[in-house]
Amino acid sequence: MIEETLAEVADKMDRTIESAKEDFSAIRTGRAHPGMYAKVMVDYYGTPTPLQQLASFAVPDARTIMISPYDVTALREIEKALGDSEVGANPSNDGKAIRVIMPVLTEERRKEYVKVVRVKGEDAKVALRNLRRKAKDAIDKLVKDGEVGEDEGARAEKELDALTKSHTEGVDDLLKRKEIELLDV
């Protein structure tokens, strides 16, 4: 029973780390990459659809992304979604594709992005702590109900703490790498 609880929380913590990686990749660093548009949703015939399902991406140089929609009729909606997104770039439409030229990041804008990354990192840590609390409550309930012994419950809590610590350090490492990437000129 305890092994199942620990395996489940480990899986959820791994997914939290993956989510943090996705959130960090969506924050631009001055270089163009398609991952920046992973969270952009386009209103495609009344249905919110991820941009990556509607278009192909090409990166001809370090600051330019070419977005070619599979359905040319969706071009205007894609352009609107890009303009409304948090990416912070102005798309230009040539009738067949959208070209997005990333402006050079200023020092001030880089520091703003670092603050955003720190908030997202703290959100991931809060999610990890919430998962730990839920798993600890489940272990405590097992001990209280007499399904497992107190020694086994204490061992499980130590494993849970080690698991939480390793995942929190993983978020810290991601955060540190992203900050270096953002502040690198």
C-alpha positions in Angstrom: 0.0 0.0 0.0 2.8 2.4 0.9 4.8 1.5 -2.2 1.8 2.3 -4.3 1.4 5.7 -2.7 5.1 6.5 -3.1 5.1 5.3 -6.7 2.0 7.5 -7.5 3.4 10.6 -5.9 6.8 10.0 -7.7 4.9 9.9 -11.0 3.0 13.0 -10.2 6.2 14.8 -9.2 7.9 13.8 -12.4 4.9 15.3 -14.4 5.2 18.5 -12.3 8.9 18.7 -13.4 7.9 18.1 -17.1 5.3 20.9 -16.8 7.8 23.3 -15.4 10.2 22.5 -18.3 7.4 23.3 -20.7 6.6 26.5 -18.9 10.3 27.5 -19.0 10.7 26.7 -22.7 7.8 29.0 -23.5 9.7 31.9 -22.1 11.8 33.4 -24.9 15.5 34.0 -24.5 16.2 36.2 -27.6 16.6 33.1 -29.9 13.6 31.9 -31.9 12.4 28.4 -31.3 9.0 26.7 -31.9 8.7 25.7 -28.2 7.8 29.3 -27.4 4.4 28.7 -29.1 3.6 25.5 -27.3 0.9 27.1 -25.1 -0.6 29.4 -27.9 -4.2 28.5 -28.6 -5.9 29.5 -31.8 -9.7 29.8 -32.3 -10.0 27.4 -35.2 -13.7 27.2 -36.3 -14.9 28.0 -32.8 -12.6 25.4 -31.1 -9.5 26.4 -29.1 -6.7 24.4 -30.9 -3.0 24.4 -30.1 -1.0 26.3 -32.7 1.4 23.4 -33.2 -1.5 21.3 -34.6 -2.4 23.9 -37.2 0.9 24.9 -38.6 4.5 23.9 -39.3 7.4 25.9 -38.0 10.7 26.8 -39.6 13.6 28.8 -38.1 15.6 30.4 -40.9 17.8 32.3 -38.6 18.3 32.9 -34.9 15.6 35.6 -34.5 13.0 34.6 -37.2 10.3 32.0 -37.2 8.2 31.1 -40.2 4.8 29.7 -39.4 3.1 28.0 -42.3 -0.5 26.9 -41.6 -1.8 23.7 -43.0 -5.1 25.4 -43.7 -4.5 28.9 -45.3 -8.0 30.0 -44.2 -6.8 29.9 -40.6 -4.0 32.4 -41.3 -5.9 35.4 -39.8 -6.9 33.5 -36.6 -3.3 32.3 -36.1 -2.0 35.9 -36.6 -4.5 37.2 -34.1 -3.6 34.4 -31.5 0.1 35.2 -32.0 -0.5 38.9 -31.4 -2.5 38.2 -28.2 0.0 35.7 -26.8 2.6 36.4 -24.1 5.5 35.8 -26.5 5.9 39.5 -27.1 6.6 39.5 -30.9 4.7 41.1 -33.8 3.7 38.7 -36.5 3.6 39.7 -40.1 1.4 38.0 -42.6 2.4 37.6 -46.3 -0.8 35.8 -47.3 0.7 32.3 -47.2 2.8 32.2 -44.0 3.4 34.3 -40.9 6.9 35.6 -40.2 7.7 36.4 -36.6 10.9 38.4 -36.0 11.9 38.4 -32.4 13.1 41.7 -31.1 16.4 41.9 -29.3 15.8 41.6 -25.6 16.8 44.6 -23.5 18.4 44.2 -20.1 15.1 45.4 -18.5 13.1 42.8 -20.4 15.5 40.0 -19.5 15.1 40.9 -15.8 11.3 40.8 -16.2 11.6 37.3 -17.8 13.8 36.2 -14.9 11.1 37.3 -12.5 8.5 35.4 -14.5 10.7 32.3 -14.5 11.1 32.5 -10.7 7.3 32.7 -10.2 6.8 29.7 -12.4 9.6 27.8 -10.5 7.9 28.7 -7.2 4.6 27.5 -8.5 6.2 24.1 -9.4 7.7 23.9 -5.9 4.3 24.6 -4.3 2.8 21.9 -6.5 5.5 19.5 -5.3 4.9 20.4 -1.6 1.1 19.9 -2.1 1.8 16.4 -3.5 4.0 15.7 -0.6 1.4 16.8 1.9 -1.3 14.6 0.3 1.0 11.6 0.2 1.9 12.2 3.9 -1.7 12.4 4.8 -2.3 9.1 3.1 0.6 7.4 4.9 -0.6 8.8 8.2 -4.1 7.5 7.5 -2.6 4.0 6.8 -0.7 4.1 10.1 -3.8 5.4 12.0 -6.0 2.7 10.6 -3.5 0.0 11.5 -2.9 -1.2 8.0 0.9 -0.6 8.4 3.2 -0.2 11.4 4.5 3.0 12.7 8.1 2.1 11.8 7.0 1.4 8.2 5.1 4.7 8.1 8.2 6.6 9.4 10.4 4.9 6.7 7.9 5.9 4.0 7.9 9.5 5.2 11.7 9.6 5.0 11.4 8.2 1.4 8.8 10.8 0.7 11.0 13.6 2.0 13.9 12.4 -0.1 11.7 12.2 -3.2 10.4 15.7 -2.6 13.9 17.1 -2.0 15.3 15.6 -5.2 12.4 16.9 -7.3 12.7 20.4 -5.6 16.4 20.4 -6.5 15.4 19.5 -10.0 13.2 22.6 -10.2 16.0 24.7 -8.8 18.4 23.3 -11.4 16.0 24.1 -14.2 15.5 27.6 -12.8 19.2 28.3 -12.5 19.8 27.1 -16.1 16.9 29.2 -17.5 18.1 32.3 -15.6 21.6 31.9 -17.0 20.1 31.5 -20.5 18.0 34.6 -20.1 20.8 36.8 -18.7 23.3 35.6 -21.3 23.7 38.4 -23.9 
